[in-house]
């Protein structure tokens, strides 16, 4: 595969107010100067901002700042192109230049950022990945009322036959299909999904098929079904830069076979963990409280993979147990299971810090590598059990209702021993 992907037309959205989650996705990325787009591949694109051959920090900063501004102001490609051209000229990168591979894995290549084709690709890929991640965030927030996604026929005049096969698919928002087939599904892909109610989904499935006007003026028949077609076996893609291999479902372009929204959620946990590890306690507490209060918690809790979600800071417990960090995490599967079993929402994660700070220490039968505290959530007493993981970090073992009578007995027994 060539270093520079095929020509991709930008997706202008002039005059549209950009949703905040789109901006958050883009701004959460770390800077990653790289020689090739293959150096930052698939899910890694959600974690890092890069432009192939933009190996100088100042040049990469110019691209990032200008794209950020275009996203925030809802600008199209031509407006953005005027600004980035001025920046690139100022930095001496307008026109052909030779660029050496800093990692010496490739020969010196020529790059020309004045080429509209290259600029369109940079603009399109960043804009559409951010919008896809923002749309996924909104879907997760509203899927109780709008639980299904409809794969909408592309508006492209030269649609890819593989993508046309997916038009009309109606699946629940949590279906694994969307982990790989949430559009865009390739360079320049104009496919979209529409979030719909269960009632609308049932009505479309009952209709079976519908004749709709196509972008070329010819009518197209869309068949509605609740099962994805069998596209055949996936293709093995070998990243020539890293040597890593990946299974790419048929019809998807390598690099666009992941869901930017899901990757963003995973990025949040990584970035938050890195930030908290380097923060003082007040900053760490504020960061955790902000995450718990945001819509991000619901997205993180629903990750298919197991992830550690920071929920509190417990300096004293960390010191007693010899933990590597005072940050207390709770796995997403534990969080969801406890919420469902005990009838309270995800907001209960905010009470972990309160119990850590104000709870009464109670005996824990798990030994020296565990601590238990009992505190209040509303009118109910809860027991919080903390443990020390094998790699030396604090985590929530359990959080469950606790009997006031049992707590009173524990406190009486402790007082008797002290007497």
N, C-alpha and C positions, 0 to 999 in steps of 0.2 A: 504494500500500500504506500502511496506517495506521502511525503511528509506533510504536504498541504492538501487538505480534503477538497472535494469537488466544490464548484461554485454553489453558493447558497444564497438565495434572495433573502434580505432582511424581512423582519415582520414588523412594519411600522404600526405604532399605536398612538399616533399624534393626538394630543388633547385629552388623553385618558389619565385620570388620577391613578397613580400607581399604588396598589395595596401595600400596606406596611410590611406584610410578611415577605413580599417579593424583595423589598429593599433589605430586610434583615438577612435573607438568604445570601444575597450578594455581599453584604458587608461583613458577614461572619467568616468569609473565606480568608485564609492566610495567603500571604504573597509567596509566589513560587516561580522565580525566574528559571525557565527551562529552554533547552535547545529544540526539543521536539514535542509535538502534542501527545506523542506516545509516552512521554515521561510522566505525564499526569493523566491517568487513564480511568475511564468509567467512574466508579464511586468516588475516586480521588478528586474528580473535578468539583464535587460538592464541597470539598475541604480546602481546595487551593485555587487561587486565581493565577492563570498563566496565559501567556501568548507565545506561541512557538517562535523561536529565534530572538525574542525580546529578553536577552540575557543580562542587560544592564538594568539595575534597580530603578534608575530615574525614568527610563523609557517605559518600564512596566507600570510604574506609578502613574504616568501620564495616561496610559490606556485605562487603568482602573478608575482614576478620577473622572475621566471623561464619560466612561460607560455608566458609572454611578450617577453622574449628573443627568445623562440621557434617560436613565431609568426613572429617576425621581421626577423629572419634568415631563415624562411621556413623549420624548422626542423621537423622531424617525431617523433613518440612516443618513439622509442627506444633511440634516442639521448637525448630527454628530460628526460626520465626515469633515465638515468645515473646521470644527474645533480641533479634532485630532490631527488634521493636516498641519494646522498652525503649531501644535505641540511637537509633532515629529520634525517639522522643519527647524524649529528652535533647537532641538536636541541633535540635529545633524544626521537624522536617520531617513530623510526623505530621498527616495531614489535607491538604486542598487547598492548593496554593501556586502562585503564578505564577513561571515560570522563563523568563528571557531567554536567547536563543541568543547565547553569547559570540562566535560568528563572524558574527552578524547575517545568516545565510542563511535564517532562518525567523522567523516572527512569534512573539511570546511565547506560550507554551503553559501550560496548567494541568497540574500533576502531583499525584497523590495516592498516596503510598506506603503509605497505610493500607488500600488496596483489596486484598483477598485475591488477586484475579485478577492484579494486577501482581506481587505478591510471589511467587505460584506460578510465574509465568513466569521471574522472576529466578532463583529457586531451581532450577527444572527445567533451564533452559538451561545454567547453570554446572555443576551436578552431572553432567548427562548428557554434556556435552562432555568433562569431565575423565575420566569413566569410559570413554568411547569411546577417548580417547587412551591411557589405561592399558591397555585391552584390546588395542589395536593394538600397543603396546610388547611385551606378553606374546606376542602372535601372532608377532612378528618373532623373539623369542627361542626359540620352540618349534616353528617351522614345519618344521624338519627332520624331526621326528617326527610332527607334525600339519600337513601341508602344505596342506590344503584348508579352505575356509570354506563353510558351509551357511547360506544365508539362511533364517532361521526365521520361520514364520508369526507375525504379530503377535498379542499377547494382548488387543488393544483390542476392545471390544464393537462399535465402529463403524469397522472397518478401512477404510482408503482403498483403493479398487479398484486404483490404480496400484501400491501397495506389495504387494498380494496377488499381483500378477503376478510379483513377484520371489521369492516364497516357493518354496523347493525348488531354487533355483539353487545349484549346486556348482561352485566355481571355485578355482583355486590362489590362495594368499594374495598372490602377486605379480601377479595379473591386474589390468589397468588398471581394470576395473569397480569395484574397491574404492576407487579414488581419489575417486570421486564418490558411490558408493552404499553406503558403509559407514555403518550406522545410528548415531544417529538421522538420518532423512532429511527431517525437517520438524518444525515446532513441535508438541510433544506426541506425536511418533512413538514407538511402543513396539516397533518391529521390533528384532530382534537377529540376530546371527550366532553360529554354533557352530563351533568349530574341530574338525576331524575328521581321521582317518587316511586314507591313500589306500585302504586296504582297505574302510573303512566307506563312503567315497565311491563306490567301485565297486559295493558291495552295494546302496546306495540307488538308483544309476543303473540297475542291473539290475532292481530292483523296479519302477521306472517311476513308480508313484504309490502313495499310502498314504492311508487314511482316518483322520483324527485328530480328537479332540474339540475343538470350537471354544469360545471364551470365552462364547458365548451359549447353550451347551448343545447346539447342533446340530453334527453331524459336518461336517468340511470335508475336501475332497480336496486333497492336496498332490502336485504333479507334480514329480518330480526330473529335472533336466536339467543338462547341462554347458555350456549356452549361454544368455546373457542374451537376453530377448525384445527385439524391435525396438519401442521405445516411441514411435517417430516422431522428427521433428526437434526439437532443443532450442529452448527459448524464449529470446528476448533480453530480458534484464532490465536496465533503466536505473536506476542508483542516483540518485534525485532530489537527494540531498545532494551527491554528488561529481561527478555527470555521467558516471561510468564505466559501461561496459556489460559484461555477462557473459552467456555462453551457459549456460543452466541446463537440464540434461537433464529431459525430461518426467517429471513425477511428483515432482520434488524441490522443496522450498521454497527460495527465494532465501535465502542465508545458511547453509543446511544442505546445500549441494551440494559440500562439500569434506570430506576425511577429517581430523578433528582430530589424529589420531596423526601423519600425514604432515606436517601443518602444524607440529606441535610439533617434529619433527625439524629442520625448516627454521628454526624459532625458535631452537633450541639453537645453531645455527651463528651466527646473527645476534647473539644475546645474548652468546655467548662471545667473538666478535670485538670487540664493543663493550667488554666487560669487560677483555679483554687489552690493548686499545689504551690504556686508562687506568690500567693496573696497573704496578707496579714489577716487576723481573725475577723475584724469588723468588715473588711472588704469581702471575705469569703461568705460571711453571713448574709450580706446584702445581695451578693450574686445569687446565692441559693434561694433567698426569698423572692427575688425577681423572677427566677425560672419557675418556681412553684406557682406564682401568681399569674404567669402568662399561659397562653394556650399551648405553649411548647410541651408542658408536662403531659397533656393528653396524647400528643403525638408520640412522645418518647415512651410512654407507658405501653403503647400498642405496637412497638417494634417487634417484628417476628423473632429477631435474634435476642438473646439475653443481654441486657445492658445494665450497667450500674448507674443509678441516678442519685446524684448528691442531694441529701435531704437535711443535713444538720452539721454543726461543728461541735465536737465533744472533746475539748482540750484535756480535761481532767481524766476522762476515761482513756484517752489515747496515751497519756503519760503513765497511768496505772498498768495498762496492758502492753506498753512498749510498741505502740503502733507507729507506722512510718508517717502517718498523717492524722490530723485531727478531724478530717472530713469523714462523715458517716454517709455511706451509700445504702441504697435499697434497690434490689434488682427489680426490673419492670414486671417480671412475672409474679414476684412476691407481692408487689404493690397492687396489681390488678386482682390477684386471688384474695388478698385480705379485704380489699374494698368490697368485692362481691359477696364474700362470706359474712362480713359484719355489717353490711348495709350502710356504709358511708362512702362519700365520693372521694375523688382524687385529692381534693383540698385537705384531706386528713394528713397528707404528707407534711403540711405546714406545722402540724402539732408535734411532730417528732422533736423539733428544736425546743419547743416549750417543755416537753417531758424531760429532755436532756438537762435543761436548765433548772427546772423546778421540781422534778419528780423525786420521790422517795426511793433511795436505794433499797433493793430487796434481795434476798438470797437467790443465787442462781446455781442450779445443780450441774451445769455444764462445765464447771471447773474454773481454773484460773484465767482462761482465755475468753471469758464472757462476763457481762454485767447486765443487771436488770434494774429497771426503775419503774415506778408506778406514778402516773399523773393523770390529770383530768383533761378530757375532751368534752366540752360542754358539761352536762350533768353526769357524765359517765366516767368511771375510772378505767384506765387502760394500762396494760403492762407492756413496756417496751424492752425487748431483749436484744442486746448488742453482742456481736461476736467479733473475733479477730480472724480474718481470712488467712489462708496458707501463705499468701504473699505479703501479709503484714498490714492489712488495711481493715478499718472498722466497717461493719455492715449491720443492717437490721436483720436479725434472725426471725423475729416475729413481733406483731403488734396486735393485741387482742383485748377484749373486755376483761375487767378484773373485779372481783367481789370486794365491796367495802368492808365486809365482815372479815374477809381473809387478810386484808391490809391491816385492819385494826389488830388482829392477832399477831401479825408479824411485828408490828410496832411494839406491842406489849412484851413479846418475847425478847425483843432487842433491848428494851428498857430493863427487863429483869436481869439480863446478862450483864448489862452495864452496872446495875446495882450490886 
